[in-house]
Each structure stands twice: as C-alpha cells, then as structure tokens.
Amino acid sequence: MTTPARPGQFTGATDNEANGGLFTDSKIDGIPDLVAADVASAQTSATTATTQAATATTQATTATTKATEASASATAAAGSATAAASSATAAAGSATTASDAVSSVSTNATNAGTSETNAATSASNAADSATTASQQATNATTQANSALSSASSATSSANAAAASFDSFDDRYLGAKSSDPSTDNDGDALATGALYFKTGDGMRVYNGSAWEDVKPSSSEQTNINTVAAANSNITAVVNNATNINAVGAIDGNVTSVANIASDVTSLANSLEKTYTVTVTNPGSGNVFVLGSDGNAPAIEMFRGNTYVFNQSDATNDGHPLVFKNGSSAYEVGVTYFLNGSEATQSNYVNTTTFNAGRASGVRKVQIEVASNAPSSGLRYYCYIHGNGMGNTITVKDSNISLVAGSITNVNTVAGANSNITALAASAVINDMSLLGTTDAVADMALLGNQTVIDDMALLADSAVITDMGLLGNQTVVDDMALLAVPAVITDMDILGASGVVGNIATVAGVASNVTTVANNVSGVNSFADRYRIASSAPTASLDVGDLYFDTTANELKVYKSSGWAAAGSTVNGTSARFTYNISGTPTAVTGSDANGATLAYDAGFVDVYLNGVKQVNGTDVTVTSGDTVTFASALAAGDVVDIVGFGTFNVAAINAANINSGTVPIARIGASGTKDNTTFLRGDNTFAVVDTTNASNLSTGTLPNARLSSVPNSALANSGITINGSSVALGGSVTLQEDFSWETKTSAFNVAASRGYFVDTSSSAITATLPASPTAGDTVRFIDLSATFDTNNLTVARNGKKIQGDASDMTVATERAGFALVFSGDTQGWLLMEK
C-alpha cells in the first residue's frame, strides 16, 4: 500500500508511481522512505541547534546590557560572559561538524565573543545587575549545552541518513545501458537489486542473473488475449448460478471430457457427407465417393445420416438413388435440388436434376432407419443402373451398443466420489501450473478493478467449492477445449440476458424435462407417427403414420399406396377434373378448367392424358392427394382428365339410397313372415299369395305350363319390331353383331362398331377412319404387343377432325387402349375415356 509523502520526505525516480516515481510496485517505496526519514531527522536536529544557538546569543546580549548597568559586578559578569562565550564557541564547533546547515551557530558565537569584550569594558557599570547577569549567563550556558546535544543528534541522524542512502544506492543502481556486474560501490550485487536499462525498462537481479520486470512479448500477447475476453469473464461471473450447477456435476463433466475424442468421433459419425463425382476408369462411368474411391462398398449405421453431395458437374445425368434388392428404397431418403427439398420424381428427371445445382446444393441424404435391412441395400445411378454404385451394409451404431450396457455405465457414475478422491494429485499439479511465468502474468491482468469485483463474486464459499472441483487436470483440459473462438462465441450467445433467462426457465421445469427424457422413445415415436405440414412428408414413413395437411386443412394417413385422406377426399362416388395444358409442366394441381380444386384419395384415382389412361406409379405419381406428377413433361395443348373415386363403408349406407344391386331380406319390409312361402306386397309387407288361381296374380311370371294353350295370335302384341321391321312372335331374323374384334398386323381401314387388337411389333401401323361416319359410330383400339411406344399407331382422320383438330392422331403409349366416337363434323372423332 502506498503512503502519502511526509513533510520533507525524499521523492524521485526511485519512488513509487503514485508519488511521481518510475516504479509501479508499491513494495519498494520503503527504501526511499527510509533515506528520506533519516535526512529529515538530521535537518530537524540542525534546526533545533541553530535555534538554541540564537537563543544563546540573545542571552549574551542581555548579559552585556546588564553588565553595563551592573558595573559593580563587572568582573563576575565578565567571567560569566567568558564562560558563555566558550560554551557558544563549543556549540558552534559542534554544529559546524554536524552540517553546513548549522553554520549560523558559529556566527552567533562570534557575536557572543564581541559582546563579551564589550561586557568587560562596561564591567564597572554593571555592579547593580551582577546577580541578574549571572543568572542570565547560567541560562545561556544551559541553552548552549542543549545546542551541543542537538548538534550531536544532527550528526547521528546525518550519519544514519548517509548509511541508508548507501544501502539504497546498493539496491537501485540508476540508469545503465547494459547489465552491471557489481553495485555502485564496486561490491557484489544484492538479490533484488534494480536498475533502469536505457531504451528497454526496469530489470531485477534474481541472485544469479538479471531479468526483465515487464512481461515478454508472448506473455503480453496472452495478457492481451485474456484482457480482450474480459466481457466473457464478466458474463461467466454473472452466470455463477449455472456454473455452480455445472460444478455440482463435475464428475459427469470429467467423465465426458475423458472421452472427448470418442464424443468427437461420435459427432462425426452421426452425419457423414460424401462428396460425389463421376469418373470413367476404363470400364464405364462410376460414382467416386470422395477419398473412399471409385464405387466402394460402404457401411452405414442405423440412426445415422449420410449425405451424398452431387453438386459437382460430373454428376449431371447421373442421379444417385437407393434400392433394396430390385425395389426402390425410399425409407428416410430426402432429395435436394438447388438447396431445397425436392420430390424423387424431380430428382431422377435429368432435366430438373441437371438444373438442380445452379443456385444451391444438389444432394440426396438418407437417415438410416432402425429397421433398415442389414444387407440388400445398394446405391446406384437411376439412369445407368447398378454398375455405377455398390452395396451398402447396415449395422447397429455404437450408441445402440452403449445403450445396451447402460447398467454398467450407471454403476461407474455411482462411483464418482471414489474417482474424485483419486484426483488429489491432479489438483496439486494444477497449482504448479499456476506458478509459471505466463500464469503470473495472467494473474497480473486480473488485478484491474472490474476483474477484482468479479473475483469478489467468485469468492463466495459455494463458488470456491465449485472452482475446487473445476481445478483438476481433466476439467482444465475440458476448459481448454471450451476456450476455442467458436465455443467462446457460443458462450457469448448463451450469456445474453434473454438466453440466461430461458436457461433459468428450463431449470425451473427440470422435473418435466427429466420426465420427457425418461420417455424420449415414446416422444420420438409420436413425432414419427404424427406430423403437421403444408405438404406430404417424404421421410421416415410407415404405414399408419398421420399428418395434418395445413394446405388442404384435413387429416391424412399413410397407406401402402401413399398418403390418403383419413376420411374420403371425394364427396360421393367420384369427382372429375379437367386441365387444359399450356407450357410444359410436369404436374397438375389446384383449380382445373372448371374451377374445381384437385383432391383425391391416394390410390383411388384414374388419370387420362389426351384420352389415354395413364398407369399409376409408372406414368404418373398419385400419392399426395392434391397433385398428379407425370414421369414426362406435358406439352401445350394436352388435355388431362382425372377421375377420383370416393372411399366409403358400404355397410353404413342407408338402404333408401340404394338404386342397384341385391338387398338382403333382413333389410326389406317391416312386418309379415319372411320366408319362401310369402311375397313382398306394395305396402312393404309380406303376405301369402295363392298361386294356384291365375286370377289372383297381379304381378310375377306365369310358367309355360299355364300358357301352353295360348296361341301367339291371341296375344295383345303378336309381334316385335327389330331395326324398323316387324317380326311375328315365333318368327326369326338375322341380326348383325353389335360389336366385334379383329387383330391387325398391318395398315387397315376402320369400320364402325369394330374393335382392333393392333400388333406393331414388326413395324408402325396406320389405321384409316371411315370417310363418311355417322354420329354415334364407335371404334376401339388396343396395343396387343405393348409396342406402341417403339412402333407407333397412327389413326388417320380421313377428312374428319379428331378431338376437334384437323390432324392425325399418333399413339406412342405402351399398352394404350382407347375408343373413338364420331360426334359430327364440327368436333369429329372424340375420345370416349378420359
């Protein structure tokens, strides 16, 4: 602690900084204080001597005056004056030896001698005052003796001051250009000696060598680093409660820190990214999975996520997908184009796939399901097949294995106190670390007022206990891991008042958090079973999953055929939608040409493109309930017709609404006996009818036995009309077959009321429609050999329009089957099924 300067205190370059000196360490101000005190003491003694000598001079003058008045006592007064002068002279001599500062004593003593001569001359006049002069001389003698004593004290003080200054001169050697080997007196250097090295700063002698008092450049760098993190230190202090909470579980922190490498390894394994490129090693194109090489067989762990980044341009035209055996595998698979989630159909479409890296990442990722098969999985190119990829082996992760040994883990955690007892030596090692130069320099930085205030907060006994727990080597190593810039940034974020408040809020419901943690499998299971989204989920799908569609505002269930409304989307037995296409879209959704919004039950829908029925799952994807996605882009002018079928429970239909089919007897009639001897009457009751008398019959059919004697001519209508001609009952007529089928393998002319199995396996075929058809004429065509896609069927219009268009129809859809009906010259031939 620095003391204020005393009157006359020595100050200068060697004093502490508060007193204008160069030293910042207040502990060395003792040396200059000692020298200053001794000098001040000498000055005081010399002043006292001077004062007393002056007093003696005054007394001598008084004696002279009295001698003049007391001439009778002149001889005695002269003797007294001579004694006083001698005493004064002795006092002056002593004062001169003590210091130049008491030279005035000599002068006054000389004056006393002069007065003494005057006293002798006037002795005859001092007879009356001799007694008084004698007393005054005695007083002068006393004062002179006091002056002599004070001068002696001044001499002693001056000697002490000189000794102190010599000692100080041996401790502080002044400014020098290089390290001295001896002190200023040429003696050996004393441990703790100081000197100011010109252009560098203060240096101290440690007993064997000189060393800098200031920190080194590396130490200063560390000091600056800690100083820059002062706000973080303050944030930590303000978060003392949470630190205490962590301190209470230091055993767990230590346990985790002990397996830091395992934690890092686990974090890296939970999600692995393959940077995918495509190369041709000579045997054809293959996928290159980063450093794993060309099309390697890979391992995946259940519960982990694997990302296949296909943003590299070499992947264009090669969408990577997964299969299980010969079937596509989509469990846990998510596709991304231009950084946004995409459908599988868009990802495997080379047009959208190739454009999918223009403004963001193009990738496919798979979160391996807990029930993923151990073998049979493969990654491959959707366009070019298995040859570009390889097999995938699925295993249980280390997390699962640890979970299986959780009892042993808990047993080890229960022995935490024993483990802590073994850490005592580690604590001793930590204190040794704190004694290093770097640590000392760091603690010097901690000396500023703000940090001192913070440390005062940390001085709480509970915090001290916590810091004791944090002081073992393992925790120190853990904190070193936490000291990296990224983690410090994270702690800054966590130190914000809002976040700290949130942490406190969570801490207040810790029991609830524990309850959730203990039932996390159930929480996760529910999260996998029920979701809320604006579009259908595509990952982690199991039959029976539910999601609420916020766009359609309805609940949907996942079936083997895809997502479907939990209740029927279609009101009634069917709903029809028509879209007139413009541009080249790959899907239709929303309002159709009549303003109706598309909605259907997945799996209960038929889609027609220009009258040709599309195959669900091959030509179109119909799983979302509100969108139909085509495998190939549509063309302007195409007409898409969609028929959605309602799903309902037949058993729950009111019999009053039934207009076809057979109704069980239990649903008919309310009264009467219901058996094979009764009939249902018009009033919906059952009664017995006598069938032996024909007159009792008002309904029903008479058996031939009852009509055998009735001639045709006796009937009210004895004939029927067929194609405008009357034919008598019992007569005959030849009727043309209403519709017949033929097989065609080459070009042919089409006749009305005919169906054609067309075989284009050898070449394309042209079917020419009738030149003069009649409204209502109908013809049908079926792709017999499933080759319309390679060898097209051309339907020549023969002068009449087809679908209102004056151009022939080309059919290029495999297994196409369709019918045309002639509507008249305005619209011509129209497709019957849409």
Secondary structure by P-SEA (a helix, b strand, c coil): ccccccccccccccccccccccccccccaaaaaaaaaaaaaaaaaaaaaaaaaaaaaaaaaaaaaaaaacccaaaaaaaaaaaaaaaaaaaaaaaaaaccccaaaaaaaaaaaaaaaaaaaaccccccaaaaaaaaaaaaaaaaaaaaaaaaaaaaaaaaaaaaaaaaaaaccccccccccccccccccccbbbbbcccccbbbbcccbbbbccccaaaaaaaaaaaaaaaaaaaaaaaaaaaaaaaaaaaaaaaaaaaaaaaaaaaaacbbbbbbbbbbccccbbbbcccccccccccccccbbbbbccccccccccccccccccccccccbbbbcccccccccccccaaaaaaccccbbbbccccccccccccccbbbbcccccccbbbbbbbbcaaaaaaaaaaaaaaaaaaaaaaaaaaaaaaaaaaaaaacaaaaaaaaaaccaaaaaaaaaaccaaaaaaaaaaccaaaaaaaaaaccaaaaaaaaaaacaaaaaaaaaaaaaaaaaaaaaaaaaaaaaaaaccccccccccccccccbbbbcccccbbbbbcccccccccccccccbbbbbbbccccccccccccccccccccccccbbbbcccbbbbcccccccccccbbbbcccccccbbbbbbbbbbbccccccccccccccccccccccccccccccccccccbbbbbbccccccccccccccccccccccccccccccccccccccccbbbbbcccbbbbbbccbbbbbccbbbbcccccbbbbbbccccccccbbbbbcccccccccbbbbbbccccccccccbbbbbccccccbbbbbcccccccccccc
